[in-house]
Amino acid sequence: MSSPMRIAMISEHASPLACLGGIDAGGQNVYVAQVARELARLGHQVDVLTRRDDPSSPPVVDFASGVRVVHVPAGPPSFVPKEDLLQYMPAFARTCRDILAGVARYDVVHANFFMSGQVALSLKRWLGMPVVETFHALGLVRREHQGSADLFPPSRIGIERRIVRLSDALIAECPQDRSDLVRLYGARERKITMVPCGVDLSEFSPIARAAARAALGLDPDEFIVLQLGRLVPRKGIDNVIRAMPLIGTGARVLVVGGDAADADETLTPEIARLRRVAADCGVGRSVMFTGHRSRKELRLYYAAADVFVTTPWYEPFGITPLEAMACARPVVGSAVGGIKYSVDDGVTGLLVPPRDPTALAAALLRLRRDPQWACEMGRAGRARVASQFTWSRVAAELARVYRRVQPLPSQRPVRTTLAHGAGSFAAMAAVPGAGA
């Protein structure tokens, strides 16, 4: 058996703790949380370094057996939009250096997102640790699809190019991600390993539709379309609403997501825009905005739906289609990014062009008129995620990448203890498990 590794995961804006019910939990939060847990189950020790965004957050939190979350002071101890965080990354990097230099040697740094990658390259220069990068989203791809709506600073592109050039390994989450890294950033193929996102089959599993609807107080006879995720324009939720008049009466869209349990428009302006779209289309009463729901509740919503729909303009990967398939529900998705990889067209769901309500409506009508076929797709989806998209498999593949980038013993730099400390973090080495 290979010896256990000590792994530093950097996720500057997406803490795994948000997955315990926080409203800001998105795909990166889930990824970091699940990968860290599964790496620990393989016997490795993982520290996740994330920016401290709450003054009440303790310096170190035991997240799971073998996993700790370290809150790194950088900028104000409050929420800052990720588009505005780049200015705080030099301070974040310096504090990470003090933390990591104060304990036993880490074998690898796994950076998540471009700002974490920038920090990781500084750590590589200072401490000699190999760097593995998962971008989760690429600035040039975002710019292609969002144009002036992209609020990240232009310097993001240069930072990403430097990460591509200097990282020891790059993780592509799907074939499109690999292609974009090569096409737009000149990444070397041999540096890229494709490792998809995953799903927790114990968290997401089939429930009888009737039981799920009863638990949620939903009509047992309606044709229910579920849209779940962050409420931002690029997710194409308006596309789903515009398709509704074309699929007939007795249908409803559930829109799960937002910044409040009661779908408060002042906290989630996108809800107000989508409500106007629904009213203009004459389907205002057929679109229900549930607001934010906890991770534990999501399984019920997936199970209550006849079909899960996700039609973003672009999607680097997308974890929600995997969750829906794990709950044995067919998926209708945009033929973009990771969705066209995770959804097997005609087997586990149907792929349609983005921004095309007519094509989406046609796909939904096919499933509505053939519920037996829809059920077969759901069963096939469950089998697909169980065989290819589990977090345990993801973690095992990542661990193999970590092993490959390890320098030979004779090539490892000599570590020295830095003279300056990191305030309350200087005592981190004394935390049980810190030097194991």
TORLUM-646213 format. One record per residue: x, y, z of N, C-alpha, C, O in turn. Coordinates in steps of 0.001 Angstrom, whole numbers, plus 500000, padded with zeros to 6 digits. Example, Ala and Ser with C-alpha at 12.3 -4.5 7.8 and 13.67 -1.06 7.14 Angstrom:
% TORLUM-646213
513190494310507800512300495500507800513200496700507800514236496681508465;512850497750507080513670498940507140512900500030507870513409501138508039;
//
This chain:
% TORLUM-646213
500838498797500000500000500000500000500867501244500000501855501302500732;500520502245499193501280503483499135501177504222500460500178504125501172;502231504960500771502231505712502022501230506855501928500991507386500843;500643507235503061499680508346503044500359509664502723501534509868503025;499608510541502115500112511864501754499472512932502635498369512760503154;500189514027502787499639515227503406499333516195502270500221516576501508;498073516585502165497594517360501022497038518696501509496224518743502431;497486519769500883496909521087501125495995521419499956496452521530498818;494703521578500233493764522019499219493466523489499453493116523890500563;493605524292498407493317525723498523492037526020497755491901525677496581;491107526665498443489843527060497830489469528404498433488741528471499423;489973529475497825489964530789498484488574531309498793488387531968499816;487588531035497942486261531612498189485189530569498455484082530924498859;485483529298498243484458528247498340484838527272499446485588526322499224;484317527520500627484631526673501773483772525415501776482590525478501439;484344524275502151483519523072502295482498523187503407481499522468503406;482732524082504359481776524249505457480439524776504959479413524555505602;480431525469503824479176525976503269478247524844502872477038525050502764;478784523656502653477953522510502272477135521978503437476274521119503250;477396522478504630476640522027505784475351522816505958474753522807507034;474923523496504903473657524219504952473749525669504573472736526367504541;474963526148504279475112527540503897474456527838502558474333526962501702;474034529095502388473295529439501176474206529679499988473735529755498853;475507529799500232476412530114499139477047528885498515477900529015497636;476654527699498944477303526488498460476988526250496995475829526107496608;478049526210496179477918525890494770478750524676494442479167523930495328;478987524485493157479692523289492724481086523154493299481497522050493657;481839524271493398483199524180493931483196523824495404484044523052495851;482261524368496167482156523993497583481951522497497725482612521844498533;481023521952496931480722520526496983481948519713496578482290518728497231;482599520126495509483788519423495014484859519332496097485370518250496388;485191520469496687486253520493497696485865519645498903486687518888499420;484627519767499350484180518998500512484260517504500256484788516757501080;483739517065499122483673515633498844485043515045498527485364513944498973;485848515771497763487192515267497452488025515143498723488725514148498914;487950516156499597488720516109500846488302514912501693489151514188502214;486988514703501830486498513559502615487001512235502055487487511378502792;486877512081500743487247510799500138488750510566500165489196509429500317;489532511619500020490983511462500158491338511001501567492215510157501746;490660511553502556490905511128503937490510509676504140491195508948504859;489417509237503520489024507830503641490044506892503016490136505721503384;490816507423502057491889506626501465493136506607502350494121505945502023;493094507327503459494211507331504399495074508569504372496042508657505127;494750509538503518495538510755503418495039511800504421493922511699504929;495860512785504694495476513870505581495336515145504769496233515495504003;494238515831504926493910516976504080493632518197504940492856518138505894;494272519297504591493945520602505150493405521464504019494060521634502990;492222522002504210491614522897503233491799524325503724491343524679504811;492468525142502920492715526535503288491752527418502512491754527424501281;490927528166503242489932529031502628489945530380503332490356530468504489;489505531421502657489569532764503234488564532915504372487417532480504267;489003533525505436488125533787506574487151534904506207487562536042505982;485863534577506147484860535567505764483814535792506841482727536304506572;484156535401508074483250535588509206484115535778510446484944534918510745;483946536877511176484803537121512343484659536070513431485543535934514277;483551535318513425483348534293514454483971532953514072483951532019514874;484518532840512873485092531563512448486355531249513232487251532089513303;486453530058513825487692529675514513488803529459513500488525529192512331;490057529569513927491161529395512980491142528046512279491412527966511080;490824526978513019490845525629512457489570524906512865489162524952514026;488944524235511900487729523476512160487946522037511690488369521803510558;487654521084512562487686519676512159486434519394511331485319519377511854;486635519177510050485515519008509120485064517553509044483867517269509021;486015516646509005485749515211508965487013514522509455488054515162509603;486930513244509703488109512508510134489207512632509083489045512194507945;490326513234509479491436513411508553491362514675507725492225514908506878;490335515510507951490172516736507171489957517915508109489103517865508994;490730518968507911490536520195508665490348521348507692490917521353506600;489555522313508094489391523556507343490132524653508100489877524877509284;491033525324507428491833526394508022491340527723507456491366527931506243;490896528611508322490418529926507900491593530900507852492210531205508872;491881531370506670493056532216506429492653533684506416491842534079505578;493192534510507316492861535931507287493463536606506055494666536520505813;492619537268505292493064538019504111491919538932503716490886538465503236;492093540218503913490997541133503651490010541134504808490286540542505852;488873541784504643487906541885505739487318540526506082487094539706505191;487062540274507372486447538994507768484947539010507527484153538859508456;484576539192506284483171539270505890483057538830504438484064538674503747;481842538634503986481643538213502603482150539272501631481860540460501777;482905538826500649483362539674499541483058538914498263483436537747498161;482393539516497280482155538806496015483461538298495427484480538987495484;483437537105494868484684536528494377485323537373493280486538537322493086;484513538150492564485067539034491541485953540134492135486729540764491416;485838540364493441486607541426494095487708540892495008488312541665495752;487976539608494967488897539004495928490363539037495502491246538849496338;490636539270494234492010539144493757492969540044494535494122539671494755;492510541219494953493374542162495670493883541610497000494894542078497523;493187540619497543493571540069498842494429538800498724494839538237499739;494695538359497519495425537102497359496896537176497779497410536173498275;497608538302497613498982538334498146499029538094499656499879537347500141;498113538728500400498063538495501849497662537059502147498210536433503053;496710536539501388496286535147501559497482534217501358497682533285502138;498277534467500316499433533613500024500465533667501135501012532635501524;500737534858501649501746534982502715501317534232503971502135533568504608;500045534334504329499578533631505522499590532127505287499940531366506190;499213531686504094499297530256503777500731529761503903500969528663504406;501683530566503449503089530190503578503463529978505035504115528991505375;503055530894505891503391530771507304502749529523507914503362528839508734;501523529237507513500826528074508050501497526789507598501794525913508410;501735526683506298502256525420505757503707525195506136504141524050506270;504462526268506312505864526111506702506002525724508160507060525247508572;504958525918508949505037525670510382504713524257510789504796523926511972;504341523404509838503992522028510181504803521087509312505613521520508493;504574519787509500505301518793508719505065519024507230504057519611506835;505980518568506428505949518838504994504669518339504335504212517226504595;504103519181503481502977518780502637503540518200501342504549518671500818;502875517181500847503356516510499639502888517190498367503556517098497337;501753517870498419501203518471497208500216519566497603499591519505498661;500088520562496737499058521589496879498083521416495721498479521441494556;496816521243496047495766521150495020494977522447495066494238522702496017;495138523263494035494484524564493970493180524461493199493092523763492189;492163525170493693490857525193493063490498526633492715490411527491493593;490291526887491432489990528194490858491297528953490609492346528592491143;491220530004489793492455530661489355493142531419490476494372531477490505;492379532009491413493023532751492496493759531807493429494840532138493915;493196530646493685493910529642494477495159529175493740496187528903494360;495067529083492417496233528704491630497349529723491739498522529357491804;496995530994491759498005532048491932498699531888493279499921532007493372;497920531619494318498489531397495647499392530164495643500482530184496214;498937529104495006499708527854494991501056528032494296502054527451494722;501091528823493239502371529047492569503341529787493479504542529522493445;502837530710494292503713531373495272504247530360496276505422530406496640;503397529451496723503833528425497675504855527489497036505789527036497697;504677527206495769505652526368495070507015527051495046508048526413495249;507002528348494796508257529094494737508915529184496107510135529062496220;508110529398497152508656529568498498509017528251499172510050528149499834;508164527244499000508295526027499798508599524771498972508847523704499533;508578524899497653508986523787496806507961522684496654508320521576496257;506680522945496958505662521892496849505083521846495446504826522893494852;504869520628494895504255520537493576502811521013493608502133520907494630;502344521542492469501022522147492369500174521405491350500601521166490220;498958521044491767497934520496490883496795521508490839496351521988491882;496320521835489641495309522884489479494029522341488850494058521672487817;492900522646489504491578522477488903490973523865488780490732524528489789;490723524313487558490227525680487368488750525825487718488344526866488235;487947524814487452486487524851487637485790525769486633484640525517486273;486446526802486184485927527688485139487121528456484591488047528792485329;487094528730483294488197529422482642487757530817482208486669530994481661;488612531796482456488264533169482164487967533425480695487031534158480376;488755532830479785488530533067478363487226532435477888486567532971476997;486849531304478471485567530692478129484435531561478653483452531805477954;484578532021479873483569532905480456483406534159479607482285534607479365;484520534724479157484468535941478353483775535684477014483035536538476527;484010534513476418483353534171475154481835534197475283481131534602474358;481336533758476445479896533590476612479225534761477315478031534995477124;479979535504478131479359536563478916479755537968478503479076538933478853;480851538093477760481260539406477282481427540399478408482114540120479390;480801541561478275480962542638479253480312542324480596480557543022481579;479486541277480646478860540900481919479841540192482850479549539985484028;480992539827482322482023539198483153482703540270483986483334541175483440;482580540177485300483071541220486194484448540930486782484950541723487578;485072539811486408486418539538486900487409540493486229487194540902485088;488484540849486922489466541773486332490163541138485135490351539921485101;490549541949484153491224541413482963492500540635483279492906539759482516;493128540963484407494374540271484773494162538784485010495129538024485064;492906538357485153492639536929485357493254536082484242493779535001484508;493195536553483020493646535739481887495148535486481979495601534360481774;495915536519482283497349536337482417497703535409483566498628534603483462;496964535524484661497202534632485802496935533190485402497709532294485741;495833532961484675495514531593484257496578531043483310496942529871483406;497075531866482406498123531400481494499374530991482274500024529999481944;499699531758483299500881531434484110500661530137484878501583529332485005;499456529926485391499154528690486112499265527487485169499818526450485536;498740527634483968498828526550482977500293526209482696500657525040482573;501112527231482599502523527012482252503333526421483403504216525594483177;503041526840484638503928526506485750503405525411486687504172524887487494;502139525061486601501629523974487447502257522653487029502667522481485881;502327521736487965502884520412487661501864519506486991502233518596486250;500580519749487248499520518970486610498261519818486551498011520639487433;497472519613485506496192520299485332495085519259485293495205518242484611;494008519515486026492855518621486038491778519210485131491277520305485388;491426518494484083490282518854483241489098518016483709489232516815483943;487942518654483843486787517952484391485949517247483329485080516441483662;486201517541482062485461516903480979486242517125479689487182517920479676;485879516443478601486613516645477336486627518088476864487641518548476341;485516518825477037485489520224476618486491521050477407487145521932476852;486613520771478692487573521475479546488996521236479041489793522169478945;489304519984478721490631519660478180490879520426476869491942521013476668;489878520402475993490007521081474707490219522574474885491036523171474184;489489523188475820489621524622476058490999524979476603491561526013476240;491545524133477469492877524383478008493926524381476907494848525197476916;493783523465475964494744523380474856494497524495473841495438525156473403;493235524704473469492878525665472418493133527105472839493681527894472069;492743527443474042492786528844474472494040529211475270494443530374475303;494653528214475910495769528516476807497074527830476398498104528029477041;497038527037475351498258526370474904498783525341475874499986525083475911;497903524745476664498336523731477636498895522512476917498416522134475848;499898521911477503500471520690476953499609519499477342499255519326478508;499281518687476356498387517557476588498900516649477704498120516152478516;500203516440477740500748515492478715500605515987480154500706515200481095;500371517284480323500208517835481667498768517690482168498511517839483363;497828517400481260496405517381481599495935515963481893496221515035481135;495217515802482993494525514553483310493046514866483463492676515807484166;492198514080482807490763514322482932490218513536484115490276512307484145;489693514260485079489047513677486256487724514415486440487743515612486726;486582513755486288485299514451486365484911514805487790485605514444488740;483818515500487928483202515668489239482430514399489582482337513480488768;481881514354490786481211513134491217479903513417491924479411514545491956;479358512357492490478110512447493243478191511457494397478818510403494284;477557511803495492477505510943496673476242510093496573475137510607496751;476391508809496292475240507935496084474473507653497370473336507184497320;475080507932498517474334507777499767473503509020500063472488508944500755;473935510160499539473201511409499732472070511543498721471001512065499038;472313511067497497471324511165496430471006509775495905471853509110495309;469773509350496136469328508024495726467829508082495467467159509015495910;467295507091494754465877507149494367464920507114495556465158506434496554;463837507863495418462690507830496329461447507769495438461440508336494345;460419507098495889459180507050495123458664508467494886458616509281495808;458282508753493648457826510090493298456642510529494154456602511665494628;455683509637494351454480509995495115454840510371496544454284511322497094;455768509635497150456172509928498528456883511271498611456655512040499544;457750511557497630458475512829497632457509513998497466457657515025498128;456521513846496585455559514936496371454686515146497603454354516280497950;454322514070498251453531514208499468454320514951500539453773515798501245;455603514634500658456436515287501659456602516779501381456751517575502308;456575517160500091456765518559499716455455519291499481455457520488499193;454338518586499599453043519213499381452777519562497937452124520569497661;453267518756496998453101519015495568451977518174494984451664517096495489;451386518672493934450293517981493236450787516632492720451802516583492026;450103515547493037450569514221492598450437513993491103451067513081490568;449627514805490407449332514532488995449984515497488021449954515245486817;450571516588488489451192517534487570452457516958486940453115516091487514;452782517453485758454078517157485134455048518208485656454950519386485315;455985517763486489456865518702487198458263518683486587458905517641486460;458703519878486218460046520105485688460857520802486774460431521824487311;462011520258487094462849520823488156464055521533487564464755520989486710;464287522755488029465503523526487735466126523868489083465472524471489934;467376523490489280468007523641490593469425524153490422470181523646489593;469781525154491204471143525670491165471181527156491430470188527758491840;472350527747491188472502529184491402471646529954490402471534529573489236;471050531036490875470169531828490031470939533011489447470971534104490011;471550532751488305472267533781487560471865533632486094471504532535485669;471920534721485308471422534657483935472024533553483088471318532942482286;473334533277483247473965532300482359473422530883482540473654530024481689;472704530627483635472131529298483845470927529026482934470467527888482845;470418530058482259469379529846481269468031529430481815467284528721481141;467710529856483018466425529468483599465264530102482822464181529523482741;465491531282482256464442531893481435464103531028480230462974531052479739;465073530272479759464845529346478650463815528282479032462958527914478228;463911527796480266462967526781480752461565527387480866460578526763480477;461489528591481396460186529244481560459531529481480204458326529275480057;460306529912479212459751530187477884459290528917477176458479528980476252;459799527775477601459360526513477001458011526059477544457324525269476897;457621526545478718456423526028479377455129526209478588454318525283478564;454891527355477938453635527476477188453504526446476062452403526187475576;454629525863475653454635524945474520454385523497474916454218522642474047;454356523203476233454183521804476637452807521530477228452547520425477704;451929522518477204450536522270477568450223522535479022451093522907479809;448959522336479364448498522586480733448883521431481648449326520374481199;448700521666482946449002520624483921450478520404484142450888519332484587;451294521419483832452744521319484019453216522444484930452613523516484975;454277522194485640454816523184486573456339523122486563456935522055486416;456955524297486723458400524377486902458694524712488355458151525675488898;459549523923488981460072524247490307461470524819490131462345524159489571;461685526039490604462992526671490540463543526708491960463080527485492795;464522525875492222465114525760493556466457526469493557467337526149492758;466613527436494458467864528173494554467591529614494906466447530068494885;468651530331495230468504531725495639469099531942497004469678531031497596;468955533142497498469602533525498744468669533589499940469037534119500989;467472533056499792466544533078500922465542531947500783465179531560499672;465100531420501911464159530303501882462820530709501295462088529863500781;462490531991501362461197532435500844461316533120499484460422533862499075;462427532867498785462624533418497440462480534939497422461763535492496589;463157535599498336463108537049498463463787537706497261464976537499497019;463017538501496509463549539142495310464618540177495638465497540434494816;464557540774496822465554541787497163466924541152497376467949541800497160;466948539887497800468217539191497997468680538495496725469881538319496516;467746538102495882468081537430494634467364538144493493466273537728493103;467958539221492943467285539984491891466901539144490678465937539471489986;467631538076490409467311537228489253465908536653489364465260536412488345;465428536427490585464073535917490757463055536922490230462080536533489588;463267538199490491462348539225489997462328539228488473461262539334487865;463490539114487860463543539090486389462817537865485840462064537969484873;463044536707486455462417535482485975460907535506486180460161534955485371;460457536138487251459008536267487459458376537129486363457258536865485922;459101538155485934458597538980484835458532538174483538457578538301482769;459546537350483301459532536486482112458325535553482155457632535380481152;458077534952483321456938534031483460455617534752483221454723534218482564;455496535958483751454264536721483553454071537068482086452962536959481561;455142537484481422455067537827480007454677536621479150454026536771478116;455078535432479587454768534207478847453407533625479230452961532640478641;452753534234480212451454533744480637451495532497481482450502531776481576;452651532226482111452777531003482921453181531343484354453778530521485049;452851532560484791453256532979486136452810532027487225453541531806488190;451624531460487088451115530549488119451724529150488016451556528331488919;452416528884486940452982527544486734454467527490487078455106526453486898;455020528592487568456436528638487940456531528927489433456053529962489899;457140528026490176457251528162491634458712528349492017459558527518491687;459001529431492708460344529705493213460388529308494689459709529911495521;461172528311495002461218527813496376462244528544497225462194528467498453;463189529264496582464304529811497329465307528727497672465235527608497163;466237529072498539467287528137498952466708526958499719465785527112500519;467260525785499464466908524591500221468187523885500659469192523913499948;468147523254501826469334522588502358469692521376501514468867520862500758;470927520929501655471371519745500915470470518551501209470182517760500311;470024518411502449469200517255502809467854517277502095467282516225501809;467346518481501807466046518590501144466121518342499641465112518006499020;467294518501499053467392518441497591466976517087497043466379517005495969;467284516035497767466916514692497299465416514590497068464984513975496093;464615515183497947463163515155497785462739515886496519461845515427495808;463370517017496234463000517775495035463369517013493764462583516968492817;464557516417493739464904515609492570463885514480492388463404514236491281;463566513800493483462677512640493401461254513030493015460545512242492388;460829514240493384459463514669493092459265515041491633458131515084491155;460352515311490916460250515798489542460052514659488551460486513531488782;459389514976487443459337514050486313460615514123485494461048513126484918;461218515307485443462437515500484670463219516660485265462638517635485740;464528516547485237465406517625485669465923518335484425466341517690483463;465894519668484446466316520459483290467446521398483686467384522056484724;468481521456482850469561522413483047470027522871481670470642522102480931;469737524119481327470075524610479984470884525901480042470436526928479533;472061525868480650472909527061480697473500527376479328473514526533478432;473990528618479183474684528998477959475987528202477842476360527741476764;476659528057478972477859527220479032477954526666480442477356527219481365;478689525592480621478811524960481936480124524199481984480272523200481281;481098524645482806482379523935482877482210522453483192482885521614482595;481319522122484120480976520713484344479503520591484705478694520171483878;479154520951485919477771520840486369477544519578487173477494518480486619;477405519736488492477193518591489376475720518219489478475393517053489702;474820519198489316473386518906489502472851517825488556472012517039488995;473276517727487287472789516607486468473159515251487053472383514300486956;474344515154487663474744513890488297473848513576489486473458512427489693;473523514607490270472647514392491422471265513923490968470681513025491573;470748514530489906469447514110489387469492512671488893468576511894489162;470551512310488173470670510936487679470806509951488831470278508841488771;471516510359489882471645509483491048470294509212491685470089508162492295;469363510164491546467997510002492057467081509348491016465862509317491184;467679508828489944466957508097488894465955508979488162464829508564487890;466376510194487849465533511088487074466206511401485739467418511611485695;465435511435484648466014511808483353466410513273483348465817514087484057;467407513603482551467935514966482493467811515493481070468218514826480120;467256516676480925467317517407479664468285518561479872468061519421480723;469351518578479100470388519572479324470907520183478046470727519630476961;471556521335478178472224521967477038473387521098476582474088520489477390;473569521057475282474698520311474724475951521176474792476512521558473766;476383521480476024477547522344476243478405521743477348477915521014478211;479697522063477306480615521764478395480504520361478951480459519372478220;480461520310480297480410519021480975479088518303480840479031517085481006;478007519038480539476690518392480451476655517402479299476074516325479428;477268517750478174477247516835477036478170515637477253478178514701476454;478943515670478333479762514525478726479043513658479752479051512432479644;478423514286480745477798513503481821476466512906481401476112511822481864;475714513586480532474417513080480079474613512293478790475106512835477801;474238511038478793474318510184477605473043510404476792471983509891477149;473143511168475699471989511588474924471190510398474405471724509523473725;469897510381474739469018509304474313469028508098475231468234507174475053;469926508097476221470034506965477151469692507396478573468838506788479219;470360508453479068470075508951480423469333510281480383468969510819481429;469111510805479203468421512078479055468509512546477623468833511768476726;468221513810477406468239514398476074469029515691476098468933516470477047;469814515919475049470583517146474916469927518050473882469464517590472838;469895519348474190469275520341473310470210521538473187471091521718474028;470033522361472153470862523565472056470507524541473181469356524581473617;471475525326473653471146526367474640470327527472473992470362527651472775;469592528208474812468802529360474365467820528977473254467610529757472325;467227527806473334466284527349472308465058526747472992464967525526473118;464101527593473441462919527088474156462110526085473345461530525159473912;462063526257472020461287525330471194461880523932471231461149522952471368;463200523831471109463858522517471177463700521904472562463491520699472696;463801522738473590463620522244474953462201521718475146462008520640475708;461217522470474686459827522037474830459587520711474110458872519847474618;460184520550472927460020519301472184460576518124472970459969517054473003;461730518320473604462329517243474411461453516918475614461250515747475934;460933517945476282460078517717477444458792517000477046458313516128477770;458239517369475899457013516708475435457257515231475141456393514401475420;458407514892474588458729513485474328458709512677475622458185511564475667;459285513252476670459322512542477948457956512533478620457584511554479265;457213513616478470455883513664479081454955512627478440454146512007479130;455069512445477146454196511522476431454625510066476558453858509159476235;455848509842477027456345508471477165456977508304478544458200508212478651;456160508263479608456715508174480962457529506905481199458439506898482028;457210505837480481457986504611480645459426504820480161460379504373480800;459566505505479025460901505821478508461646506722479490462844506553479717;460931507674480064461546508565481046462059507772482243463147508042482751;461274506794482693461706505955483822462935505126483458463838504960484278;462971504608482238464133503840481793465380504719481757466470504279482120;465210505960481318466339506895481333466824507150482758468026507221483016;465880507284483666466265507500485057467080506344485609468089506558486281;466652505131485332467408503964485814468791503905485168469776503573485827;468858504230483876470150504243483192471069505320483761472282505128483848;470484506454484146471283507515484742471885507105486068473049507386486353;471078506436486876471589505939488159472754504978487940473761505053488644;472626504089486981473699503141486697474945503861486180476067503475486507;474751504899485380475896505620484805476710506317485892477937506224485900;476042507011486802476806507709487836477472506710488787478576506953489274;476800505591489046477383504598489957478652503992489377479555503608490122;478727503904488064479896503276487445481004504264487102482167503871487010;480664505555486907481672506484486399481862507759487208482892508418487065;480905508129488051480945509472488633480757509471490150479972510263490673;481464508597490859481393508628492319482586509420492856483652509457492242;482383510049494007483471510822494591484640509932494999485789510372494955;484373508708495389485471507803495749486370507550494547487593507494494678;485759507397493378486559507195492169487325508475491813488491508415491422;486676509614491947487341510893491679488571511052492564489646511408492081;488412510789493866489528510962494801490672510005494489491840510387494569;490348508772494135491395507806493804492184508260492575493406508115492534;491498508804491584492190509281490385493046510501490698494154510633490178;492535511398491549493333512564491933494574512142492710495651512705492516;494426511154493586495582510690494364496677510155493436497864510328493712;496279509510492345497277509029491385498001510198490717499201510120490452;497272511276490447497920512465489889498893513054490901500007513430490538;498491513138492159499379513662493204500675512849493271501762513410493405;500547511536493176501741510677493232502682510983492063503901511018492228;502107511199490898502931511396489701503767512667489767504856512726489196;503261513688490464503996514961490487504992515036491637505676516048491790;505087513989492446506021514010493561507461513998493049507796513172492200;508320514890493542509729514847493144510426513646493776510005513140494816;511484513208493135512298512158493733512908512675495035513137513876495177;513176511758496007513724512220497301514952513104497142515125514065497892;515816512785496160517042513569495984516770514958495428517627515840495488;515542515151494875515205516435494268514403517340495193514120518488494852;514037516822496368513221517625497276514052518742497882515168518502498342;513521519967497890514273521082498480514367520945499992513510520335500632;515418521521500547515569521524501992514623522559502575514624523720502165;513816522126503537512845523039504150513486523760505321514224523167506109;513197525032505421513666525811506562512474526457507231511485526785506577;512569526637508530511492527287509276511590528793509105512657529372509309;510503529425508737510509530869508546510596531580509902510062531104510905;511259532692509908511467533404511170510189534036511685509990534158512894;509316534439510759508101535124511214506956534144511281506897533186510509;506039534388512216504923533475512404503663533982511758503693534906510946;502544533367512125501258533744511534500239534004512621499086533584512519;500671534702513668499730535035514734499172533785515375499919532908515808;497825533707515435497186532565516077497442531276515332497249530194515885;497879531374514070498123530161513294499481529544513612499757528412513212;500319530272514319501635529716514646501512528492515520502400527640515534;500402528397516258500191527250517132499577526063516403499251525049517020;499422526191515101498755525143514361499489523806514451498863522746514475;500812523865514501501591522630514577501256521839515831501462520626515876;500742522518516848500406521832518092499018521230518073498652520484518982;498228521547517034496888520985516933497005519478516692497791519070515837;496254518635517412496351517204517195496208516860515722495264517282515054;497156516093515235497108515653513834497898516545512903498153516166511760;498297517736513367498961518658512471500308518149512017500730518431510895;500983517413512857502301516930512461502341515463512190503418514881512054;501147514827512106501116513373511906501641512993510544501686511810510208;
//
